[in-house]
Structure formats: structure tokens, C-alpha cells
Amino acid sequence: GADRTAVCCLSSLNLETWDQWNGDKQFIEDVMRFLDNVLSDYIARAPDEMARAKYSAGRERSVGLGVMGFHTFLQARNIPFEGAMAKSWNLKIFKHIAAGAQEASMLLASERGPCPDAADQGVMERFSCKMAIAPTASISIICGGTSACIEPIPANIYTHKTLSGSFSIRNPYLEKLLSEKSKNSDAVWNSILEKGGSVQHLDFLTQEEKDVYKTSFEIDQRWLIELAADRTPYIDQAQSLNLFIPADVEKWDLLMLHFRAWELGIKSLYYLRSKSVQRAGFAGGVEADNTPDLKQIELEVKDYDECLACQ
């Protein structure tokens, strides 16, 4: 109601390290305790100007446990983003996290008391809401460059600009694969950089390996929507679900992506990421050995009669 303003109290589990913590029953409980402590600290210290947010946090104690590193998790296991194995792991992961969060909420309610909203309904829950998938761009970098939240990686090599200078960041799992094939050379990496971080032109990779290392714009976006729909029953809040669309996308295709998301019961979409139709060439690039150029793609120009102010 008018007396409430929602409060974000978020934490994200690193799926790249799944094997280290998925068997530890205490792990998710500890993270939920951490979120509860953060929320209590906020409620205690919030100024009067945040009265509605403070009231909301105190009544419902909603938190958002999410993830990062989903695509990196798949690549570490040589699993393509598009496929049955990714669907299976997606369901297993979020079922496990949701069960742990639910158990922790009831345990904390018995220790510290249920939140007032739950108590009014006779429910022993410490948190009204427990899970949300938040954007994790910054903390993914802090965690060694793992992929952001639930989205695919934008490129297998990119330049990270900081106050200390610019650094070339390579996908460590791809680097390991190239080393195994004796192809981990500057020439190969320069060719990947020239192709916008893509490996689809490397003829020494198998099709399955190319599928594993597809970048965000190379993946069929219907798979992002399908995976999001599969995990939706385990997430009581929402997901930061970005779609990666070429600048020349057909309007019908864009409409159908949104319709499909609605049809599958996805609560919301986040950003539509895009690239310009024409991109500047890579200066000083070196072609990899035995890697032919991609075929030139002819873009069909579509003219639409409509008000430009609505674009």
C-alpha cells in the first residue's frame, strides 16, 4: 500500500563454485542469516526520511537470494546454453537453492520470530519473499570474471578498462580448450577479438565446442526465455532477464519474443541489449591459421510507415 516502499536486500551465489558448496547444508542457511542481519541493520539505522521503506522492511522482511555464473558453470562442464542438459541443470540448481532458502526461513522464524506479515497469517516464515535474480555485473568481476547472473557471456575475449589501465580478459575455459588443441596463440585470440569475441569461425573446433562457447548474441533468445520460465516456480520475486537482439531485428520477431515470455508466465523482462548494424573493423588484427572469414551477411532493409517519434 501507500505506507510501503520496497527494499532491496540481495545476495548472489556463485554457480561457478557449485561443487564447493552444493553439498554443504549450512551454506545457504548462512547466506540467509547474513541477509537477515543486513535487513535488521538497515531497519535499525534507516533515517526518518525512509519511514515507508523501513516500515516495509520491518513488516515483510523480504530478501532476494540469487545467483551469478550460470553460463560459466555450463562452460566448465562443456554444456551448451541451448539444450536439454542446460535445462536439467537449471532445474536442479534452482530447486536446490529454493529448498535451502525455504528451510532457512522457517529455521530463522523459530529462532528470531516470524516477520509480522507472516505472523498475522499464522505462518512461521522469517521472510515474506526469499529469492530474486539480480544483475551481478560488478560482483561477477570481483569473483574472477564469472558470467553475470543468469545471462550468457557477451564475448570470449574483451578489454576491461579500469583507472589503472586497460586489460585483455580471456575466457579461461576456452583458453584451456585451446591449449589442449595446441591453438592457444595470439593469432587465434586476435581472430576471436576481430570477430567480436566469437569462436564460430575457428575450423579446428567441433560444432559442439562452438555451441558451448556461443556468445550472447549468437544464442537463440528463446532459450533464455525457456530457461527463465523453467526456474520461475522456484523464484518468488523476479529475474533480471536481459535479451540480446541485433539492431536490425524484425519487429515481428521482437514481438514474438515478448509474447513467448508472457505465454510461459515470466513476470518481467529487463534490458534489450543490442549492437549497431555496422561495426568498425578491428585495427591491427591477425587472422588465425586455418580460419576462413565468415560469409558476408546481406542485411535486408525494411521500410516501415510509422511515426518516428514512437521509435
JOQUIZI-V595971 format. One record per residue. RES is the residue in one letter. SS is DSSP state (2 for helix, 1 for strand, 0 for the rest). PSI is psi as a letter, one per 20 degrees, with the letter a starting at -180 (NA if undefined). Layout:
BEGIN
RES;SS;PSI  RES;SS;PSI
END
This chain:
BEGIN
G;0;a  A;0;i  D;0;i  R;0;q  T;0;p  A;0;q  V;0;p  C;0;p  C;0;n  L;1;q  S;1;q  S;1;p  L;1;p  N;1;o  L;2;i  E;2;h  T;2;k  W;2;g  D;2;h  Q;2;h  W;2;i  N;0;h  G;0;i  D;0;o  K;2;h  Q;2;h  F;2;g  I;2;h  E;2;g  D;2;g  V;2;h  M;2;h  R;2;g  F;2;g  L;2;h  D;2;h  N;2;g  V;2;g  L;2;g  S;2;h  D;2;g  Y;2;g  I;2;h  A;2;h  R;2;i  A;0;p  P;0;r  D;2;h  E;2;i  M;2;k  A;2;g  R;2;h  A;2;g  K;2;g  Y;2;g  S;2;g  A;2;h  G;2;h  R;2;g  E;2;h  R;0;l  S;0;p  V;0;r  G;1;n  L;1;p  G;1;b  V;1;r  M;1;r  G;0;k  F;2;g  H;2;h  T;2;h  F;2;g  L;2;g  Q;2;h  A;2;h  R;0;j  N;0;l  I;0;p  P;0;q  F;0;h  E;0;o  G;0;r  A;2;h  M;2;h  A;2;g  K;2;g  S;2;g  W;2;h  N;2;g  L;2;g  K;2;g  I;2;g  F;2;h  K;2;g  H;2;g  I;2;g  A;2;g  A;2;g  G;2;g  A;2;g  Q;2;g  E;2;g  A;2;h  S;2;g  M;2;h  L;2;g  L;2;h  A;2;h  S;2;h  E;2;g  R;2;i  G;0;q  P;0;q  C;0;q  P;2;h  D;2;g  A;2;g  A;2;h  D;2;h  Q;0;j  G;0;k  V;0;p  M;0;n  E;0;p  R;0;h  F;0;p  S;0;g  C;0;q  K;0;h  M;1;q  A;0;q  I;1;o  A;0;q  P;0;q  T;0;k  A;2;g  S;2;g  I;2;h  S;2;h  I;2;g  I;2;h  C;0;k  G;0;j  G;0;k  T;0;r  S;0;q  A;0;p  C;0;d  I;0;j  E;0;q  P;0;q  I;0;q  P;0;h  A;0;q  N;0;i  I;1;p  Y;1;r  T;1;p  H;1;o  K;1;p  T;1;r  L;0;h  S;0;i  G;1;a  S;1;p  F;1;p  S;1;p  I;1;p  R;1;q  N;0;o  P;2;h  Y;2;h  L;2;h  E;2;g  K;2;g  L;2;g  L;2;h  S;2;g  E;2;h  K;0;j  S;0;k  K;0;j  N;0;m  S;0;r  D;2;h  A;2;g  V;2;g  W;2;h  N;2;h  S;2;h  I;2;g  L;2;g  E;2;h  K;0;j  G;0;k  G;0;j  S;0;q  V;0;j  Q;0;i  H;0;i  L;0;o  D;0;i  F;0;i  L;0;q  T;0;r  Q;2;h  E;2;g  E;2;h  K;2;h  D;2;h  V;2;h  Y;0;k  K;0;q  T;0;r  S;0;g  F;0;i  E;0;i  I;0;p  D;0;o  Q;2;i  R;2;h  W;2;h  L;2;g  I;2;g  E;2;g  L;2;h  A;2;g  A;2;h  D;2;h  R;2;i  T;2;g  P;0;i  Y;0;i  I;0;o  D;0;i  Q;0;c  A;0;r  Q;1;q  S;0;n  L;0;o  N;0;q  L;1;q  F;1;o  I;1;p  P;1;q  A;0;h  D;0;k  V;0;q  E;0;p  K;2;h  W;2;g  D;2;g  L;2;g  L;2;g  M;2;h  L;2;g  H;2;g  F;2;g  R;2;g  A;2;g  W;2;g  E;2;h  L;0;j  G;0;j  I;0;p  K;0;h  S;0;q  L;0;q  Y;0;d  Y;0;q  L;1;o  R;1;q  S;1;r  K;1;q  S;0;q  V;0;g  Q;0;p  R;0;q  A;0;q  G;0;r  F;0;o  A;0;p  G;0;j  G;0;q  V;0;p  E;0;q  A;0;q  D;0;q  N;0;k  T;0;n  P;0;q  D;0;q  L;0;q  K;0;q  Q;0;p  I;0;p  E;0;p  L;0;p  E;0;p  V;0;p  K;0;p  D;0;p  Y;0;p  D;0;n  E;0;r  C;0;p  L;2;h  A;2;i  C;2;j  Q;0;NA
END
